[in-house]
């Protein structure tokens, strides 16, 4: 059964750069269009930073950067608000126990709380998903 999922930056950027695209990430884009995805607010900062750095390194043009951001903004992605007390508490603890950055632990925390799979290419997040029993995509 397909459902919405938690979307990590590493998957989303694979939709913007041909050399990072895979059959699996393309299938996740189709799934997102059908069921939607959820991200923490920091996802937008991560995406914008990747695009700015890619343009700065001349990997993409300014126009391509703007087009990528526009395309991502048009996708059915919901933003999960997270209280600061949760970040300083449960998320910081999850980061500590799973040896993740607080940023990565935020994605995992949302996946765990909403009981949704986490779409990521990040090896540390995949390992942590397995440890805590959260589904990850692509499998």
Rosetta constraint file for C-alpha pairs under 8 A:
AtomPair CA 2 CA 31 HARMONIC 7.46 0.50
AtomPair CA 2 CA 35 HARMONIC 7.59 0.50
AtomPair CA 3 CA 31 HARMONIC 7.84 0.50
AtomPair CA 3 CA 35 HARMONIC 5.68 0.50
AtomPair CA 3 CA 36 HARMONIC 7.88 0.50
AtomPair CA 3 CA 116 HARMONIC 7.77 0.50
AtomPair CA 4 CA 31 HARMONIC 7.66 0.50
AtomPair CA 4 CA 32 HARMONIC 6.71 0.50
AtomPair CA 4 CA 35 HARMONIC 4.83 0.50
AtomPair CA 4 CA 36 HARMONIC 5.03 0.50
AtomPair CA 4 CA 37 HARMONIC 5.03 0.50
AtomPair CA 4 CA 38 HARMONIC 7.33 0.50
AtomPair CA 4 CA 116 HARMONIC 7.09 0.50
AtomPair CA 4 CA 117 HARMONIC 7.99 0.50
AtomPair CA 5 CA 32 HARMONIC 7.70 0.50
AtomPair CA 5 CA 36 HARMONIC 7.16 0.50
AtomPair CA 5 CA 37 HARMONIC 4.91 0.50
AtomPair CA 5 CA 38 HARMONIC 6.21 0.50
AtomPair CA 5 CA 111 HARMONIC 7.72 0.50
AtomPair CA 5 CA 116 HARMONIC 5.42 0.50
AtomPair CA 5 CA 117 HARMONIC 5.17 0.50
AtomPair CA 5 CA 118 HARMONIC 5.90 0.50
AtomPair CA 5 CA 119 HARMONIC 6.75 0.50
AtomPair CA 6 CA 37 HARMONIC 5.60 0.50
AtomPair CA 6 CA 38 HARMONIC 4.80 0.50
AtomPair CA 6 CA 39 HARMONIC 5.85 0.50
AtomPair CA 6 CA 107 HARMONIC 6.97 0.50
AtomPair CA 6 CA 110 HARMONIC 7.33 0.50
AtomPair CA 6 CA 111 HARMONIC 6.04 0.50
AtomPair CA 6 CA 116 HARMONIC 6.60 0.50
AtomPair CA 6 CA 117 HARMONIC 6.16 0.50
AtomPair CA 6 CA 118 HARMONIC 4.66 0.50
AtomPair CA 6 CA 119 HARMONIC 5.96 0.50
AtomPair CA 7 CA 11 HARMONIC 6.95 0.50
AtomPair CA 7 CA 12 HARMONIC 7.23 0.50
AtomPair CA 7 CA 37 HARMONIC 6.00 0.50
AtomPair CA 7 CA 38 HARMONIC 6.03 0.50
AtomPair CA 7 CA 39 HARMONIC 5.66 0.50
AtomPair CA 7 CA 107 HARMONIC 7.87 0.50
AtomPair CA 7 CA 118 HARMONIC 6.26 0.50
AtomPair CA 7 CA 119 HARMONIC 5.18 0.50
AtomPair CA 7 CA 120 HARMONIC 6.97 0.50
AtomPair CA 8 CA 12 HARMONIC 6.76 0.50
AtomPair CA 8 CA 39 HARMONIC 7.19 0.50
AtomPair CA 8 CA 43 HARMONIC 7.25 0.50
AtomPair CA 8 CA 107 HARMONIC 6.94 0.50
AtomPair CA 8 CA 118 HARMONIC 7.21 0.50
AtomPair CA 8 CA 119 HARMONIC 5.84 0.50
AtomPair CA 8 CA 120 HARMONIC 5.24 0.50
AtomPair CA 9 CA 13 HARMONIC 6.16 0.50
AtomPair CA 9 CA 43 HARMONIC 6.21 0.50
AtomPair CA 9 CA 46 HARMONIC 6.61 0.50
AtomPair CA 9 CA 47 HARMONIC 6.25 0.50
AtomPair CA 9 CA 120 HARMONIC 7.50 0.50
AtomPair CA 10 CA 14 HARMONIC 6.57 0.50
AtomPair CA 10 CA 120 HARMONIC 5.91 0.50
AtomPair CA 10 CA 121 HARMONIC 5.77 0.50
AtomPair CA 10 CA 122 HARMONIC 6.89 0.50
AtomPair CA 11 CA 15 HARMONIC 7.12 0.50
AtomPair CA 11 CA 25 HARMONIC 6.35 0.50
AtomPair CA 11 CA 119 HARMONIC 6.66 0.50
AtomPair CA 11 CA 120 HARMONIC 5.58 0.50
AtomPair CA 11 CA 121 HARMONIC 6.34 0.50
AtomPair CA 12 CA 16 HARMONIC 7.21 0.50
AtomPair CA 12 CA 47 HARMONIC 7.89 0.50
AtomPair CA 12 CA 72 HARMONIC 7.86 0.50
AtomPair CA 13 CA 17 HARMONIC 6.54 0.50
AtomPair CA 13 CA 20 HARMONIC 7.71 0.50
AtomPair CA 13 CA 47 HARMONIC 7.19 0.50
AtomPair CA 13 CA 50 HARMONIC 7.82 0.50
AtomPair CA 14 CA 18 HARMONIC 7.15 0.50
AtomPair CA 14 CA 19 HARMONIC 7.82 0.50
AtomPair CA 14 CA 20 HARMONIC 4.71 0.50
AtomPair CA 14 CA 21 HARMONIC 4.81 0.50
AtomPair CA 14 CA 22 HARMONIC 7.59 0.50
AtomPair CA 14 CA 25 HARMONIC 6.91 0.50
AtomPair CA 15 CA 20 HARMONIC 7.49 0.50
AtomPair CA 15 CA 21 HARMONIC 5.94 0.50
AtomPair CA 15 CA 25 HARMONIC 7.27 0.50
AtomPair CA 15 CA 26 HARMONIC 7.09 0.50
AtomPair CA 15 CA 29 HARMONIC 7.70 0.50
AtomPair CA 16 CA 21 HARMONIC 7.90 0.50
AtomPair CA 16 CA 68 HARMONIC 6.08 0.50
AtomPair CA 17 CA 21 HARMONIC 6.53 0.50
AtomPair CA 21 CA 25 HARMONIC 6.33 0.50
AtomPair CA 21 CA 26 HARMONIC 6.89 0.50
AtomPair CA 22 CA 26 HARMONIC 6.15 0.50
AtomPair CA 23 CA 27 HARMONIC 6.23 0.50
AtomPair CA 24 CA 28 HARMONIC 6.37 0.50
AtomPair CA 24 CA 138 HARMONIC 6.09 0.50
AtomPair CA 25 CA 29 HARMONIC 6.41 0.50
AtomPair CA 25 CA 138 HARMONIC 7.30 0.50
AtomPair CA 26 CA 30 HARMONIC 6.53 0.50
AtomPair CA 27 CA 31 HARMONIC 6.24 0.50
AtomPair CA 28 CA 32 HARMONIC 5.99 0.50
AtomPair CA 28 CA 138 HARMONIC 7.76 0.50
AtomPair CA 29 CA 33 HARMONIC 6.29 0.50
AtomPair CA 30 CA 34 HARMONIC 6.45 0.50
AtomPair CA 31 CA 35 HARMONIC 5.93 0.50
AtomPair CA 31 CA 36 HARMONIC 7.30 0.50
AtomPair CA 32 CA 36 HARMONIC 4.42 0.50
AtomPair CA 32 CA 37 HARMONIC 5.72 0.50
AtomPair CA 32 CA 75 HARMONIC 7.78 0.50
AtomPair CA 32 CA 76 HARMONIC 7.03 0.50
AtomPair CA 32 CA 77 HARMONIC 7.96 0.50
AtomPair CA 33 CA 75 HARMONIC 6.89 0.50
AtomPair CA 33 CA 76 HARMONIC 6.48 0.50
AtomPair CA 36 CA 75 HARMONIC 7.82 0.50
AtomPair CA 36 CA 76 HARMONIC 5.02 0.50
AtomPair CA 36 CA 77 HARMONIC 5.68 0.50
AtomPair CA 36 CA 78 HARMONIC 7.50 0.50
AtomPair CA 37 CA 76 HARMONIC 6.64 0.50
AtomPair CA 37 CA 77 HARMONIC 4.84 0.50
AtomPair CA 37 CA 78 HARMONIC 6.21 0.50
AtomPair CA 38 CA 77 HARMONIC 5.53 0.50
AtomPair CA 38 CA 78 HARMONIC 4.72 0.50
AtomPair CA 38 CA 79 HARMONIC 5.76 0.50
AtomPair CA 38 CA 80 HARMONIC 6.51 0.50
AtomPair CA 39 CA 43 HARMONIC 6.10 0.50
AtomPair CA 39 CA 77 HARMONIC 7.00 0.50
AtomPair CA 39 CA 78 HARMONIC 6.28 0.50
AtomPair CA 39 CA 79 HARMONIC 5.07 0.50
AtomPair CA 39 CA 80 HARMONIC 5.87 0.50
AtomPair CA 39 CA 107 HARMONIC 7.24 0.50
AtomPair CA 40 CA 79 HARMONIC 5.49 0.50
AtomPair CA 40 CA 80 HARMONIC 4.95 0.50
AtomPair CA 40 CA 81 HARMONIC 6.44 0.50
AtomPair CA 40 CA 82 HARMONIC 7.43 0.50
AtomPair CA 40 CA 106 HARMONIC 7.20 0.50
AtomPair CA 40 CA 107 HARMONIC 6.83 0.50
AtomPair CA 40 CA 110 HARMONIC 7.90 0.50
AtomPair CA 41 CA 45 HARMONIC 7.50 0.50
AtomPair CA 41 CA 79 HARMONIC 5.80 0.50
AtomPair CA 41 CA 80 HARMONIC 6.64 0.50
AtomPair CA 41 CA 81 HARMONIC 6.67 0.50
AtomPair CA 42 CA 46 HARMONIC 6.24 0.50
AtomPair CA 42 CA 103 HARMONIC 7.67 0.50
AtomPair CA 43 CA 47 HARMONIC 6.08 0.50
AtomPair CA 44 CA 48 HARMONIC 6.02 0.50
AtomPair CA 45 CA 49 HARMONIC 6.02 0.50
AtomPair CA 46 CA 50 HARMONIC 6.23 0.50
AtomPair CA 47 CA 51 HARMONIC 6.29 0.50
AtomPair CA 47 CA 69 HARMONIC 7.95 0.50
AtomPair CA 48 CA 52 HARMONIC 6.11 0.50
AtomPair CA 48 CA 69 HARMONIC 7.32 0.50
AtomPair CA 49 CA 53 HARMONIC 6.01 0.50
AtomPair CA 50 CA 54 HARMONIC 6.02 0.50
AtomPair CA 51 CA 55 HARMONIC 6.15 0.50
AtomPair CA 51 CA 65 HARMONIC 5.67 0.50
AtomPair CA 51 CA 68 HARMONIC 7.93 0.50
AtomPair CA 51 CA 69 HARMONIC 7.83 0.50
AtomPair CA 52 CA 56 HARMONIC 6.03 0.50
AtomPair CA 52 CA 65 HARMONIC 7.22 0.50
AtomPair CA 53 CA 57 HARMONIC 6.06 0.50
AtomPair CA 54 CA 58 HARMONIC 6.16 0.50
AtomPair CA 54 CA 59 HARMONIC 5.03 0.50
AtomPair CA 54 CA 60 HARMONIC 5.85 0.50
AtomPair CA 55 CA 59 HARMONIC 5.70 0.50
AtomPair CA 55 CA 60 HARMONIC 4.86 0.50
AtomPair CA 55 CA 61 HARMONIC 5.54 0.50
AtomPair CA 55 CA 62 HARMONIC 6.13 0.50
AtomPair CA 55 CA 65 HARMONIC 6.69 0.50
AtomPair CA 60 CA 64 HARMONIC 5.86 0.50
AtomPair CA 60 CA 65 HARMONIC 6.50 0.50
AtomPair CA 61 CA 65 HARMONIC 6.18 0.50
AtomPair CA 62 CA 66 HARMONIC 6.25 0.50
AtomPair CA 63 CA 67 HARMONIC 6.09 0.50
AtomPair CA 64 CA 68 HARMONIC 6.00 0.50
AtomPair CA 65 CA 69 HARMONIC 6.25 0.50
AtomPair CA 66 CA 70 HARMONIC 6.09 0.50
AtomPair CA 67 CA 71 HARMONIC 6.07 0.50
AtomPair CA 68 CA 72 HARMONIC 6.18 0.50
AtomPair CA 69 CA 73 HARMONIC 6.02 0.50
AtomPair CA 70 CA 74 HARMONIC 6.33 0.50
AtomPair CA 71 CA 75 HARMONIC 6.85 0.50
AtomPair CA 73 CA 77 HARMONIC 7.92 0.50
AtomPair CA 80 CA 110 HARMONIC 7.83 0.50
AtomPair CA 82 CA 86 HARMONIC 6.70 0.50
AtomPair CA 82 CA 87 HARMONIC 7.18 0.50
AtomPair CA 83 CA 87 HARMONIC 6.59 0.50
AtomPair CA 84 CA 88 HARMONIC 6.15 0.50
AtomPair CA 85 CA 89 HARMONIC 5.85 0.50
AtomPair CA 86 CA 90 HARMONIC 5.41 0.50
AtomPair CA 86 CA 91 HARMONIC 6.10 0.50
AtomPair CA 87 CA 91 HARMONIC 4.84 0.50
AtomPair CA 87 CA 92 HARMONIC 5.92 0.50
AtomPair CA 87 CA 102 HARMONIC 7.87 0.50
AtomPair CA 87 CA 106 HARMONIC 7.64 0.50
AtomPair CA 88 CA 92 HARMONIC 5.51 0.50
AtomPair CA 89 CA 93 HARMONIC 6.20 0.50
AtomPair CA 90 CA 94 HARMONIC 6.06 0.50
AtomPair CA 91 CA 95 HARMONIC 6.10 0.50
AtomPair CA 91 CA 102 HARMONIC 6.59 0.50
AtomPair CA 91 CA 105 HARMONIC 5.95 0.50
AtomPair CA 91 CA 106 HARMONIC 6.06 0.50
AtomPair CA 91 CA 109 HARMONIC 6.49 0.50
AtomPair CA 92 CA 96 HARMONIC 6.18 0.50
AtomPair CA 92 CA 102 HARMONIC 5.93 0.50
AtomPair CA 92 CA 105 HARMONIC 7.52 0.50
AtomPair CA 93 CA 97 HARMONIC 6.12 0.50
AtomPair CA 94 CA 98 HARMONIC 5.86 0.50
AtomPair CA 94 CA 99 HARMONIC 7.98 0.50
AtomPair CA 94 CA 100 HARMONIC 7.74 0.50
AtomPair CA 94 CA 105 HARMONIC 6.10 0.50
AtomPair CA 94 CA 109 HARMONIC 7.61 0.50
AtomPair CA 95 CA 99 HARMONIC 5.49 0.50
AtomPair CA 95 CA 100 HARMONIC 4.57 0.50
AtomPair CA 95 CA 101 HARMONIC 5.69 0.50
AtomPair CA 95 CA 102 HARMONIC 5.32 0.50
AtomPair CA 95 CA 104 HARMONIC 7.60 0.50
AtomPair CA 95 CA 105 HARMONIC 5.12 0.50
AtomPair CA 96 CA 100 HARMONIC 6.67 0.50
AtomPair CA 98 CA 128 HARMONIC 5.94 0.50
AtomPair CA 100 CA 104 HARMONIC 5.99 0.50
AtomPair CA 100 CA 105 HARMONIC 5.92 0.50
AtomPair CA 100 CA 124 HARMONIC 6.84 0.50
AtomPair CA 100 CA 125 HARMONIC 7.37 0.50
AtomPair CA 101 CA 105 HARMONIC 6.13 0.50
AtomPair CA 102 CA 106 HARMONIC 6.11 0.50
AtomPair CA 103 CA 107 HARMONIC 7.06 0.50
AtomPair CA 104 CA 108 HARMONIC 6.58 0.50
AtomPair CA 104 CA 125 HARMONIC 6.80 0.50
AtomPair CA 105 CA 109 HARMONIC 5.90 0.50
AtomPair CA 105 CA 125 HARMONIC 7.94 0.50
AtomPair CA 106 CA 110 HARMONIC 6.33 0.50
AtomPair CA 107 CA 111 HARMONIC 6.34 0.50
AtomPair CA 107 CA 118 HARMONIC 7.42 0.50
AtomPair CA 108 CA 112 HARMONIC 6.11 0.50
AtomPair CA 108 CA 118 HARMONIC 7.02 0.50
AtomPair CA 108 CA 125 HARMONIC 7.36 0.50
AtomPair CA 108 CA 128 HARMONIC 7.98 0.50
AtomPair CA 108 CA 129 HARMONIC 7.17 0.50
AtomPair CA 109 CA 113 HARMONIC 6.08 0.50
AtomPair CA 110 CA 114 HARMONIC 5.96 0.50
AtomPair CA 111 CA 115 HARMONIC 5.52 0.50
AtomPair CA 111 CA 116 HARMONIC 4.97 0.50
AtomPair CA 111 CA 117 HARMONIC 6.02 0.50
AtomPair CA 111 CA 118 HARMONIC 5.89 0.50
AtomPair CA 111 CA 134 HARMONIC 7.12 0.50
AtomPair CA 112 CA 116 HARMONIC 6.84 0.50
AtomPair CA 112 CA 134 HARMONIC 6.38 0.50
AtomPair CA 115 CA 134 HARMONIC 7.48 0.50
AtomPair CA 116 CA 134 HARMONIC 7.65 0.50
AtomPair CA 116 CA 135 HARMONIC 7.22 0.50
AtomPair CA 117 CA 134 HARMONIC 6.45 0.50
AtomPair CA 117 CA 135 HARMONIC 4.61 0.50
AtomPair CA 117 CA 136 HARMONIC 5.07 0.50
AtomPair CA 117 CA 137 HARMONIC 6.51 0.50
AtomPair CA 118 CA 129 HARMONIC 7.92 0.50
AtomPair CA 118 CA 134 HARMONIC 7.54 0.50
AtomPair CA 118 CA 135 HARMONIC 6.39 0.50
AtomPair CA 118 CA 136 HARMONIC 4.64 0.50
AtomPair CA 118 CA 137 HARMONIC 5.90 0.50
AtomPair CA 119 CA 136 HARMONIC 5.62 0.50
AtomPair CA 119 CA 137 HARMONIC 4.34 0.50
AtomPair CA 119 CA 138 HARMONIC 6.34 0.50
AtomPair CA 120 CA 125 HARMONIC 7.21 0.50
AtomPair CA 120 CA 126 HARMONIC 7.13 0.50
AtomPair CA 120 CA 136 HARMONIC 7.03 0.50
AtomPair CA 120 CA 137 HARMONIC 6.27 0.50
AtomPair CA 120 CA 138 HARMONIC 7.30 0.50
AtomPair CA 121 CA 125 HARMONIC 8.00 0.50
AtomPair CA 121 CA 126 HARMONIC 7.43 0.50
AtomPair CA 121 CA 138 HARMONIC 7.98 0.50
AtomPair CA 122 CA 126 HARMONIC 6.23 0.50
AtomPair CA 123 CA 127 HARMONIC 6.14 0.50
AtomPair CA 124 CA 128 HARMONIC 6.17 0.50
AtomPair CA 125 CA 129 HARMONIC 6.02 0.50
AtomPair CA 126 CA 130 HARMONIC 6.38 0.50
AtomPair CA 126 CA 136 HARMONIC 6.46 0.50
AtomPair CA 127 CA 131 HARMONIC 6.31 0.50
AtomPair CA 128 CA 132 HARMONIC 6.20 0.50
AtomPair CA 129 CA 133 HARMONIC 5.77 0.50
AtomPair CA 129 CA 134 HARMONIC 4.72 0.50
AtomPair CA 129 CA 135 HARMONIC 6.35 0.50
AtomPair CA 129 CA 136 HARMONIC 6.41 0.50
AtomPair CA 130 CA 134 HARMONIC 6.19 0.50
AtomPair CA 130 CA 135 HARMONIC 7.29 0.50
AtomPair CA 130 CA 136 HARMONIC 7.97 0.50
